[in-house]
Amino acid sequence: MSFLELEALTKRYGEHAAVDGISLRVAKGEFVSLLGPSGCGKTTTLQMIAGFVEPTAGRVTLEGRNLLAVPAARRGLGIVFQNYALFPHMTVAENVAFGLEMRKVGRTERQQRVAETLALVGLAGFAERHPVQLSGGQQQRVALARALVIQPGLLLLDEPLSNLDKKLRVTMRQELLALQRKLGITTIFVTHDQEEAMTTADRMAVLDAGIVQQVGTPAELYDTPANRFVAEFVGTMNLLEGTVSPDGEALRFEIDGVGAVRLPRLADAPAAGRLALSFRPHAVRMSVASAAGDPAGGQELTLSGIVQSSEFLGEFTRYVVRVGAHRITTDQPHLVGMRRIDDGAAVTLAVANDQL
């Protein structure tokens, strides 16, 4: 039995399905991210689990118990919101203790649990401060402490890091993951940030238009996306569309608006018909131009193009190369003293067969 299970969970507003039949099973102690663009239904899904939004249809069970039959205040879930929702007139300790007071926990035990939880999130010396006296990262820790102090069986995180600057966001997601691993608490993490999802989640569920497009580990979704939406949303993806036909032991690939190249026989690719080749920017090798194409039908695809633009990103330089009507993105590692290739330069791109 799964620890948390969503079965055909649906939420409609009139004719619009904000969430359209989502099913998902989560194991005890697992960290699962709901990833997708704004309006895809991920926050609505979280709110239905929490009890803030009533589903139109479907079920939510927690350890076999029908969660939808339990009022939100009695579900015993830890929740961290995007804006933290701290009480400005209360001290840090009072904010963290609030859920315990609502549960009628005695004063002595309450004080002990608050102190232990503040120490757990690195705020042992901040109990008497007010939220206005804290940085964004400290406020985030208070919100997390308030969710954890009630010792929930399930932790729900709704874009908790989106209000932080990039450097602090990286630090806080590392701390969050370390804390989750230490406590072993089952966690559902809503985010639109693919990097956040891939660096924290055991598994990711990618949503679009209220529908789960694919569920899997970060590596599975990155390496073998189920469809075009997942391919383009999880990381950066290049797509070349065209028509393939048999050509001896190889394939002839007529790329739309570019011309023909020979390819080796590709696993799961049709021998004839329409084909879209996908490959990641880091899989592309770029060099000063030589003849394009792979006349031997060997182990890589080669193309000729013109550098359209480049961005120096420290560890690598991201180039956009025009190949006919297509724009190919390629990330080339940067080493000390390495010279960038100029815009307008003619280059050759090569992608190994096993990266297509």
KEKE-3310 file (N, C-alpha, C; in steps of 0.2 Angstrom, whole numbers, plus 5000, padded with zeros to 4 digits):
npx = (5004:5003:5009:5004:4991:4984:4969:4963:4960:4952:4948:4936:4931:4917:4917:4930:4944:4954:4962:4964:4959:4971:4982:4992:5005:5013:5027:5031:5042:5046:5052:5043:5041:5030:5029:5028:5022:5015:4998:4996:4990:4996:4997:4984:4981:4989:4983:4971:4975:4979:4966:4961:4954:4940:4939:4932:4930:4936:4949:4959:4970:4978:4990:4980:4969:4954:4957:4949:4938:4941:4942:4951:4959:4961:4969:4982:4994:5009:5012:5020:5019:5020:5022:5025:5017:5018:5014:5014:5014:5018:5031:5046:5046:5033:5026:5030:5025:5012:5003:5004:4998:4985:4982:4981:4993:5002:5010:5024:5029:5026:5035:5047:5047:5046:5059:5067:5064:5067:5081:5084:5082:5091:5089:5091:5094:5085:5072:5065:5064:5055:5046:5048:5061:5069:5079:5075:5078:5078:5065:5059:5064:5058:5045:5046:5049:5038:5029:5035:5035:5023:5025:5021:5014:5015:5022:5019:5024:5023:5029:5040:5053:5053:5053:5066:5082:5093:5106:5103:5092:5097:5106:5096:5087:5096:5098:5085:5083:5092:5087:5074:5079:5085:5074:5066:5053:5038:5037:5029:5032:5029:5033:5039:5051:5063:5076:5076:5067:5073:5085:5081:5071:5066:5057:5048:5033:5027:5017:5004:4992:4983:4985:4994:5009:5021:5029:5043:5060:5072:5082:5077:5066:5073:5082:5074:5061:5043:5035:5034:5031:5036:5050:5053:5051:5057:5073:5083:5080:5084:5076:5074:5065:5058:5058:5060:5068:5072:5089:5099:5109:5107:5098:5090:5088:5078:5079:5068:5068:5082:5090:5096:5103:5113:5109:5113:5104:5091:5087:5070:5065:5056:5057:5053:5044:5038:5049:5055:5070:5078:5089:5100:5108:5121:5126:5130:5144:5155:5163:5175:5169:5167:5164:5147:5135:5134:5141:5144:5134:5136:5141:5136:5127:5129:5130:5130:5131:5128:5135:5124:5121:5129:5131:5141:5142:5150:5154:5152:5149:5135:5129:5119:5115:5112:5104:5099:5082:5082:5085:5099:5104:5118:5129:5145:5159:5169:5186:5200:5207:5201:5195:5180:5169:5166:5151:5142:5151:5155:5151:5153:5142:5141:5133:5132:5126:5120:5115:5104)
npy = (4994:5011:5026:5039:5042:5047:5047:5048:5062:5077:5093:5105:5121:5127:5124:5122:5112:5113:5103:5088:5073:5067:5055:5047:5039:5039:5034:5030:5042:5047:5060:5070:5079:5091:5097:5111:5123:5139:5139:5125:5117:5112:5118:5118:5105:5102:5110:5103:5091:5096:5101:5113:5115:5109:5094:5090:5077:5061:5053:5055:5047:5043:5033:5023:5029:5038:5054:5064:5064:5070:5085:5100:5106:5095:5086:5085:5089:5096:5112:5123:5139:5149:5163:5162:5166:5170:5176:5193:5200:5191:5183:5173:5161:5160:5160:5147:5139:5140:5130:5120:5125:5126:5112:5109:5106:5104:5117:5115:5104:5110:5121:5114:5107:5117:5123:5113:5111:5124:5123:5113:5119:5128:5140:5143:5154:5163:5165:5175:5185:5195:5192:5203:5207:5197:5189:5185:5171:5167:5169:5159:5148:5148:5147:5134:5127:5129:5121:5108:5106:5101:5088:5081:5069:5070:5082:5097:5108:5123:5131:5136:5142:5153:5166:5170:5176:5170:5164:5161:5153:5142:5137:5136:5126:5115:5114:5111:5098:5090:5091:5085:5072:5068:5068:5059:5062:5061:5070:5083:5093:5108:5116:5128:5128:5120:5116:5117:5106:5095:5094:5091:5081:5064:5058:5065:5073:5079:5091:5097:5108:5103:5089:5075:5073:5065:5054:5051:5047:5061:5059:5050:5058:5068:5061:5052:5058:5058:5064:5078:5090:5087:5085:5098:5106:5101:5105:5111:5108:5102:5101:5092:5091:5080:5069:5052:5039:5022:5019:5009:5001:5011:5026:5039:5055:5068:5083:5096:5110:5110:5100:5084:5071:5056:5044:5032:5017:5020:5016:5012:5021:5025:5016:5023:5038:5052:5060:5066:5072:5073:5081:5085:5101:5100:5088:5091:5093:5106:5114:5123:5126:5111:5100:5095:5082:5064:5053:5040:5035:5033:5034:5046:5061:5075:5092:5108:5125:5142:5153:5161:5168:5170:5166:5169:5159:5156:5142:5136:5140:5146:5143:5148:5141:5144:5133:5130:5133:5131:5133:5129:5124:5124:5119:5123:5118:5129:5133:5140:5153:5149:5154:5162:5157:5168:5177:5174:5165:5151:5134:5117:5105:5091:5076:5062:5046:5039:5049:5054)
npz = (5000:4996:5004:5003:4992:4977:4968:4953:4954:4954:4949:4945:4938:4934:4917:4915:4919:4931:4938:4931:4933:4941:4945:4958:4966:4982:4991:5008:5016:5005:4993:4983:4969:4962:4947:4935:4923:4927:4932:4929:4938:4949:4962:4965:4966:4978:4987:4988:4994:5006:5010:5008:4997:4989:4981:4965:4960:4963:4974:4989:4999:5014:5021:5019:5024:5021:5016:5012:5020:5031:5041:5036:5046:5055:5048:5051:5044:5039:5033:5021:5015:5000:5004:5017:5028:5041:5058:5061:5073:5082:5091:5085:5092:5097:5084:5080:5089:5088:5081:5090:5101:5096:5096:5109:5116:5131:5141:5145:5137:5125:5125:5125:5113:5104:5106:5102:5089:5083:5085:5076:5064:5063:5071:5084:5092:5090:5095:5102:5093:5081:5065:5056:5059:5054:5040:5023:5021:5035:5039:5031:5037:5049:5045:5041:5052:5060:5053:5055:5069:5074:5071:5058:5048:5034:5024:5016:5003:4996:4983:4992:4991:4982:4984:4988:4985:4971:4976:4989:4988:4983:4993:5003:4998:4998:5012:5016:5009:5016:5029:5027:5023:5035:5044:5038:5033:5023:5008:4998:4986:4978:4963:4950:4946:4937:4940:4954:4957:4951:4958:4971:4972:4974:4965:4951:4946:4932:4927:4915:4910:4919:4919:4923:4915:4915:4926:4936:4940:4942:4933:4924:4918:4912:4903:4896:4891:4890:4881:4870:4877:4890:4887:4882:4893:4905:4907:4894:4877:4861:4845:4830:4816:4803:4789:4787:4778:4772:4768:4762:4774:4783:4787:4778:4782:4780:4784:4789:4779:4779:4773:4768:4778:4782:4793:4806:4810:4821:4838:4842:4832:4818:4802:4791:4787:4797:4808:4824:4830:4845:4856:4869:4874:4880:4874:4861:4851:4846:4832:4822:4805:4795:4782:4782:4787:4787:4778:4779:4787:4801:4818:4822:4821:4810:4807:4798:4802:4807:4819:4829:4841:4858:4875:4889:4902:4913:4919:4907:4889:4881:4865:4852:4837:4820:4809:4794:4794:4808:4825:4835:4851:4860:4873:4877:4886:4897:4898:4907:4898:4886:4870:4864:4851:4838:4834:4819:4814:4804:4808:4813:4819:4830:4835:4845:4841:4852:4860:4854)
capx = (5000:5006:5008:4999:4988:4979:4966:4958:4959:4949:4944:4933:4928:4913:4919:4937:4947:4960:4965:4960:4960:4978:4983:4999:5006:5019:5030:5033:5048:5048:5052:5040:5040:5025:5033:5025:5021:5009:4991:4995:4986:5000:4995:4977:4982:4992:4977:4966:4978:4978:4959:4959:4950:4936:4939:4925:4930:4943:4951:4965:4971:4985:4990:4974:4963:4951:4959:4944:4933:4944:4943:4958:4962:4962:4973:4989:4999:5013:5012:5024:5017:5025:5023:5027:5011:5020:5010:5020:5014:5021:5039:5047:5044:5026:5024:5031:5021:5004:5000:5004:4993:4979:4981:4981:4999:5004:5015:5031:5030:5026:5041:5053:5047:5048:5066:5071:5063:5071:5088:5084:5082:5097:5087:5091:5095:5080:5066:5061:5063:5049:5047:5051:5068:5072:5080:5070:5080:5077:5058:5058:5066:5053:5039:5047:5049:5031:5026:5038:5034:5018:5027:5016:5016:5016:5024:5017:5028:5020:5034:5043:5059:5052:5054:5073:5087:5096:5111:5100:5088:5101:5107:5090:5085:5101:5096:5078:5083:5096:5082:5070:5082:5086:5068:5062:5046:5036:5036:5026:5035:5027:5038:5039:5058:5065:5082:5074:5064:5078:5090:5078:5066:5067:5053:5045:5027:5027:5010:5002:4984:4979:4986:5001:5012:5025:5031:5049:5066:5074:5086:5072:5063:5078:5085:5069:5055:5038:5032:5037:5030:5041:5056:5055:5050:5063:5079:5083:5080:5084:5072:5075:5059:5059:5056:5065:5067:5077:5095:5104:5109:5106:5092:5090:5084:5077:5077:5064:5071:5089:5093:5097:5109:5112:5109:5112:5097:5090:5082:5063:5064:5053:5061:5050:5039:5040:5053:5058:5076:5079:5095:5102:5113:5128:5127:5132:5151:5155:5170:5175:5166:5169:5158:5141:5132:5137:5140:5144:5129:5140:5139:5134:5124:5133:5126:5133:5127:5131:5133:5119:5123:5132:5131:5146:5139:5155:5156:5151:5146:5129:5129:5113:5118:5107:5105:5093:5077:5082:5090:5101:5107:5124:5133:5152:5163:5174:5192:5204:5210:5198:5192:5174:5168:5162:5144:5143:5156:5153:5153:5150:5139:5140:5129:5133:5120:5117:5113:5098)
capy = (5000:5017:5030:5044:5040:5051:5043:5052:5068:5082:5100:5109:5127:5127:5119:5122:5107:5115:5097:5083:5066:5065:5049:5047:5035:5041:5030:5033:5045:5049:5067:5070:5086:5093:5102:5113:5130:5143:5137:5118:5113:5109:5121:5116:5098:5102:5112:5097:5086:5099:5102:5120:5115:5103:5091:5089:5070:5058:5051:5056:5042:5043:5027:5019:5033:5043:5060:5069:5064:5073:5093:5102:5107:5089:5081:5084:5090:5101:5115:5129:5142:5153:5169:5160:5167:5171:5181:5198:5202:5186:5181:5167:5155:5160:5158:5140:5136:5141:5124:5116:5128:5124:5105:5109:5103:5107:5122:5112:5100:5115:5125:5109:5105:5123:5124:5107:5112:5129:5121:5109:5123:5133:5146:5142:5160:5168:5163:5181:5190:5195:5191:5209:5207:5192:5189:5180:5164:5165:5168:5153:5143:5149:5143:5126:5125:5129:5115:5102:5105:5097:5081:5079:5063:5073:5089:5100:5114:5126:5136:5139:5146:5157:5173:5171:5177:5164:5160:5159:5148:5136:5135:5133:5119:5110:5113:5108:5091:5087:5090:5080:5065:5067:5066:5054:5064:5061:5077:5085:5100:5111:5121:5129:5128:5113:5115:5115:5099:5090:5093:5089:5076:5057:5057:5071:5073:5085:5093:5102:5108:5099:5082:5072:5071:5059:5053:5047:5051:5067:5057:5047:5063:5072:5057:5049:5062:5054:5068:5084:5095:5086:5086:5105:5109:5098:5106:5113:5102:5104:5096:5093:5087:5079:5063:5047:5033:5018:5020:5003:4999:5017:5030:5045:5060:5074:5088:5101:5116:5110:5095:5077:5068:5049:5042:5025:5015:5022:5012:5015:5026:5022:5016:5028:5042:5058:5059:5072:5070:5077:5080:5091:5106:5097:5083:5094:5095:5111:5115:5127:5122:5107:5097:5092:5076:5058:5049:5033:5033:5030:5034:5053:5066:5081:5097:5114:5130:5149:5155:5167:5172:5167:5169:5166:5157:5154:5135:5135:5146:5143:5146:5147:5141:5143:5127:5132:5137:5128:5136:5123:5127:5120:5121:5121:5119:5134:5132:5146:5155:5147:5159:5161:5158:5174:5177:5174:5160:5144:5129:5110:5102:5084:5073:5055:5042:5037:5055:5056)
capz = (5000:4996:5010:5000:4985:4973:4963:4948:4958:4949:4951:4939:4939:4928:4911:4916:4923:4934:4939:4927:4934:4943:4950:4960:4973:4985:4996:5015:5016:4998:4992:4977:4967:4957:4943:4929:4923:4931:4929:4927:4942:4954:4968:4967:4969:4984:4991:4989:4998:5012:5013:5007:4991:4989:4974:4961:4960:4965:4981:4992:5005:5018:5025:5018:5027:5016:5019:5011:5025:5037:5040:5035:5053:5058:5044:5054:5039:5039:5026:5021:5009:4996:5007:5024:5032:5048:5061:5062:5080:5087:5091:5082:5096:5097:5078:5079:5094:5086:5079:5096:5105:5093:5098:5116:5119:5137:5140:5146:5131:5119:5125:5123:5106:5100:5106:5098:5082:5081:5084:5070:5058:5064:5073:5091:5096:5087:5098:5104:5088:5077:5058:5053:5061:5051:5033:5020:5023:5042:5039:5028:5042:5054:5042:5040:5059:5062:5050:5057:5076:5075:5069:5053:5044:5027:5023:5009:5002:4990:4981:4998:4990:4976:4986:4990:4979:4968:4980:4995:4986:4982:5000:5007:4995:5001:5019:5016:5007:5021:5034:5025:5024:5042:5048:5034:5032:5016:5006:4992:4984:4972:4961:4943:4944:4935:4944:4961:4957:4949:4963:4977:4972:4972:4959:4949:4942:4927:4925:4911:4909:4924:4918:4924:4908:4916:4933:4936:4943:4938:4927:4919:4914:4908:4898:4892:4891:4887:4876:4868:4883:4895:4884:4882:4900:4909:4904:4887:4872:4854:4841:4823:4813:4796:4786:4786:4773:4772:4764:4764:4781:4787:4786:4775:4786:4776:4789:4786:4778:4779:4768:4770:4781:4783:4800:4808:4812:4828:4842:4842:4827:4812:4796:4786:4790:4801:4814:4827:4834:4851:4860:4874:4872:4882:4869:4855:4850:4840:4830:4816:4800:4790:4778:4786:4785:4789:4772:4781:4791:4807:4825:4825:4816:4809:4803:4797:4804:4808:4826:4829:4847:4863:4882:4893:4909:4918:4918:4899:4885:4877:4859:4847:4830:4815:4805:4790:4798:4815:4830:4839:4857:4862:4878:4877:4892:4896:4902:4907:4892:4880:4866:4862:4844:4836:4830:4812:4812:4802:4813:4813:4825:4830:4841:4845:4840:4858:4863:4850)
cpx = (5004:5005:5003:4997:4983:4976:4961:4956:4957:4946:4942:4930:4923:4915:4926:4940:4954:4965:4961:4962:4967:4978:4991:5000:5013:5021:5031:5040:5051:5048:5050:5039:5034:5028:5029:5024:5015:5003:4991:4991:4990:4998:4988:4977:4985:4986:4972:4968:4977:4971:4957:4954:4947:4937:4932:4924:4936:4944:4958:4965:4978:4985:4983:4968:4961:4952:4953:4938:4935:4944:4950:4962:4964:4966:4980:4994:5003:5013:5016:5021:5022:5027:5024:5021:5013:5015:5015:5020:5017:5028:5040:5045:5036:5023:5024:5027:5013:5001:4999:4999:4986:4977:4981:4987:5001:5010:5022:5033:5031:5033:5047:5053:5048:5056:5070:5070:5067:5079:5089:5085:5087:5095:5086:5091:5090:5073:5062:5061:5056:5050:5050:5059:5072:5074:5075:5071:5078:5069:5056:5059:5060:5046:5040:5047:5042:5027:5029:5036:5028:5019:5022:5019:5017:5017:5023:5021:5026:5025:5038:5049:5059:5054:5061:5077:5090:5101:5108:5095:5091:5103:5101:5087:5090:5099:5089:5079:5087:5091:5077:5073:5083:5080:5064:5055:5044:5034:5033:5028:5033:5032:5037:5046:5061:5071:5080:5071:5069:5084:5088:5074:5068:5063:5050:5039:5027:5019:5009:4995:4980:4980:4993:5004:5017:5027:5038:5054:5068:5078:5082:5069:5067:5081:5080:5062:5049:5035:5036:5037:5036:5048:5058:5055:5055:5069:5078:5084:5080:5080:5073:5069:5061:5056:5061:5063:5073:5083:5100:5103:5108:5099:5094:5085:5084:5074:5073:5068:5079:5092:5093:5103:5108:5113:5110:5105:5097:5085:5075:5061:5061:5058:5059:5045:5042:5044:5055:5064:5077:5086:5097:5108:5120:5130:5130:5140:5151:5162:5169:5173:5170:5163:5153:5139:5137:5137:5140:5139:5131:5137:5137:5131:5128:5129:5131:5129:5131:5129:5129:5120:5126:5131:5136:5143:5144:5158:5156:5149:5141:5129:5122:5116:5112:5108:5099:5088:5077:5087:5092:5105:5112:5128:5140:5156:5168:5180:5196:5208:5207:5194:5185:5174:5164:5155:5146:5148:5153:5156:5150:5148:5139:5137:5130:5126:5117:5114:5106:5092)
cpy = (5006:5022:5035:5042:5045:5047:5047:5058:5074:5088:5104:5115:5128:5122:5118:5117:5110:5109:5092:5076:5064:5059:5048:5043:5038:5037:5034:5036:5048:5057:5068:5077:5086:5099:5104:5120:5133:5140:5130:5114:5110:5111:5119:5109:5098:5105:5107:5092:5089:5100:5109:5120:5109:5100:5090:5081:5067:5056:5053:5051:5043:5037:5023:5023:5038:5050:5066:5070:5068:5081:5095:5103:5101:5084:5080:5085:5096:5105:5122:5132:5147:5160:5168:5160:5167:5177:5187:5200:5197:5185:5175:5161:5155:5158:5150:5136:5136:5135:5119:5118:5126:5116:5104:5105:5107:5112:5120:5109:5105:5119:5120:5108:5111:5124:5119:5109:5118:5128:5117:5113:5128:5140:5146:5149:5165:5168:5170:5186:5190:5195:5197:5210:5201:5193:5185:5173:5162:5165:5161:5147:5143:5145:5136:5123:5124:5123:5108:5101:5101:5089:5078:5072:5064:5080:5091:5107:5117:5132:5140:5143:5151:5164:5175:5172:5170:5160:5157:5153:5141:5133:5132:5127:5114:5108:5109:5100:5087:5086:5085:5073:5063:5065:5061:5056:5064:5068:5078:5092:5102:5116:5122:5129:5121:5111:5113:5108:5094:5089:5091:5082:5069:5055:5064:5069:5079:5085:5098:5102:5104:5091:5080:5070:5065:5060:5049:5051:5057:5064:5054:5052:5067:5068:5054:5052:5058:5057:5074:5089:5093:5087:5094:5109:5107:5099:5109:5108:5105:5098:5098:5088:5086:5072:5058:5042:5029:5020:5015:5001:5005:5020:5036:5050:5066:5079:5094:5107:5116:5106:5088:5075:5060:5048:5034:5023:5016:5017:5016:5020:5022:5021:5020:5032:5048:5056:5066:5069:5075:5076:5086:5095:5103:5092:5085:5096:5100:5113:5120:5123:5117:5104:5094:5085:5070:5053:5042:5030:5030:5032:5041:5056:5072:5086:5104:5120:5137:5151:5161:5171:5167:5170:5165:5165:5155:5147:5133:5141:5143:5147:5144:5147:5140:5138:5127:5136:5135:5132:5130:5127:5122:5123:5119:5123:5125:5132:5139:5147:5153:5153:5158:5161:5164:5173:5178:5169:5154:5139:5122:5108:5095:5081:5066:5052:5041:5043:5057:5053)
cpz = (5000:5002:5008:4993:4983:4968:4959:4951:4953:4952:4945:4942:4933:4923:4911:4921:4925:4935:4936:4928:4936:4947:4951:4966:4975:4991:5003:5014:5010:4997:4984:4975:4961:4953:4937:4929:4927:4928:4927:4932:4948:4961:4970:4969:4976:4989:4992:4994:5005:5015:5012:5001:4990:4982:4971:4961:4962:4972:4983:4999:5008:5022:5025:5021:5022:5019:5018:5016:5031:5036:5039:5041:5057:5054:5047:5049:5040:5033:5027:5014:5006:5000:5015:5028:5039:5051:5063:5069:5085:5086:5087:5086:5096:5090:5077:5084:5093:5085:5085:5101:5103:5095:5105:5119:5125:5136:5141:5140:5125:5119:5123:5116:5101:5100:5102:5091:5079:5080:5078:5064:5058:5067:5081:5095:5094:5090:5099:5099:5084:5069:5055:5054:5058:5043:5030:5021:5030:5042:5036:5033:5047:5052:5042:5048:5062:5059:5053:5065:5078:5073:5064:5050:5036:5027:5016:5009:4995:4988:4987:4997:4985:4978:4988:4983:4977:4973:4986:4994:4985:4989:5004:5004:4998:5008:5020:5014:5013:5027:5033:5025:5031:5046:5044:5033:5025:5014:4999:4991:4978:4970:4953:4941:4943:4939:4951:4961:4955:4954:4970:4977:4971:4966:4957:4945:4938:4925:4919:4909:4913:4924:4919:4917:4909:4923:4933:4940:4939:4932:4922:4915:4910:4902:4893:4893:4887:4881:4875:4874:4888:4893:4884:4889:4905:4906:4897:4882:4865:4850:4834:4820:4806:4794:4785:4781:4773:4767:4765:4771:4786:4785:4783:4779:4783:4782:4786:4786:4778:4774:4771:4773:4781:4791:4801:4810:4819:4832:4843:4837:4821:4806:4790:4789:4793:4807:4817:4831:4839:4854:4864:4872:4874:4877:4863:4855:4844:4839:4824:4810:4796:4787:4783:4783:4787:4783:4774:4785:4798:4813:4827:4819:4816:4805:4803:4799:4805:4815:4826:4835:4852:4869:4886:4900:4914:4916:4910:4896:4881:4871:4856:4840:4825:4810:4800:4794:4806:4819:4835:4845:4859:4868:4878:4883:4891:4901:4902:4900:4885:4877:4864:4854:4842:4833:4823:4809:4809:4806:4811:4819:4825:4836:4840:4845:4847:4862:4859:4853)
residu = (MET:SER:PHE:LEU:GLU:LEU:GLU:ALA:LEU:THR:LYS:ARG:TYR:GLY:GLU:HIS:ALA:ALA:VAL:ASP:GLY:ILE:SER:LEU:ARG:VAL:ALA:LYS:GLY:GLU:PHE:VAL:SER:LEU:LEU:GLY:PRO:SER:GLY:CYS:GLY:LYS:THR:THR:THR:LEU:GLN:MET:ILE:ALA:GLY:PHE:VAL:GLU:PRO:THR:ALA:GLY:ARG:VAL:THR:LEU:GLU:GLY:ARG:ASN:LEU:LEU:ALA:VAL:PRO:ALA:ALA:ARG:ARG:GLY:LEU:GLY:ILE:VAL:PHE:GLN:ASN:TYR:ALA:LEU:PHE:PRO:HIS:MET:THR:VAL:ALA:GLU:ASN:VAL:ALA:PHE:GLY:LEU:GLU:MET:ARG:LYS:VAL:GLY:ARG:THR:GLU:ARG:GLN:GLN:ARG:VAL:ALA:GLU:THR:LEU:ALA:LEU:VAL:GLY:LEU:ALA:GLY:PHE:ALA:GLU:ARG:HIS:PRO:VAL:GLN:LEU:SER:GLY:GLY:GLN:GLN:GLN:ARG:VAL:ALA:LEU:ALA:ARG:ALA:LEU:VAL:ILE:GLN:PRO:GLY:LEU:LEU:LEU:LEU:ASP:GLU:PRO:LEU:SER:ASN:LEU:ASP:LYS:LYS:LEU:ARG:VAL:THR:MET:ARG:GLN:GLU:LEU:LEU:ALA:LEU:GLN:ARG:LYS:LEU:GLY:ILE:THR:THR:ILE:PHE:VAL:THR:HIS:ASP:GLN:GLU:GLU:ALA:MET:THR:THR:ALA:ASP:ARG:MET:ALA:VAL:LEU:ASP:ALA:GLY:ILE:VAL:GLN:GLN:VAL:GLY:THR:PRO:ALA:GLU:LEU:TYR:ASP:THR:PRO:ALA:ASN:ARG:PHE:VAL:ALA:GLU:PHE:VAL:GLY:THR:MET:ASN:LEU:LEU:GLU:GLY:THR:VAL:SER:PRO:ASP:GLY:GLU:ALA:LEU:ARG:PHE:GLU:ILE:ASP:GLY:VAL:GLY:ALA:VAL:ARG:LEU:PRO:ARG:LEU:ALA:ASP:ALA:PRO:ALA:ALA:GLY:ARG:LEU:ALA:LEU:SER:PHE:ARG:PRO:HIS:ALA:VAL:ARG:MET:SER:VAL:ALA:SER:ALA:ALA:GLY:ASP:PRO:ALA:GLY:GLY:GLN:GLU:LEU:THR:LEU:SER:GLY:ILE:VAL:GLN:SER:SER:GLU:PHE:LEU:GLY:GLU:PHE:THR:ARG:TYR:VAL:VAL:ARG:VAL:GLY:ALA:HIS:ARG:ILE:THR:THR:ASP:GLN:PRO:HIS:LEU:VAL:GLY:MET:ARG:ARG:ILE:ASP:ASP:GLY:ALA:ALA:VAL:THR:LEU:ALA:VAL:ALA:ASN:ASP:GLN:LEU)
# end
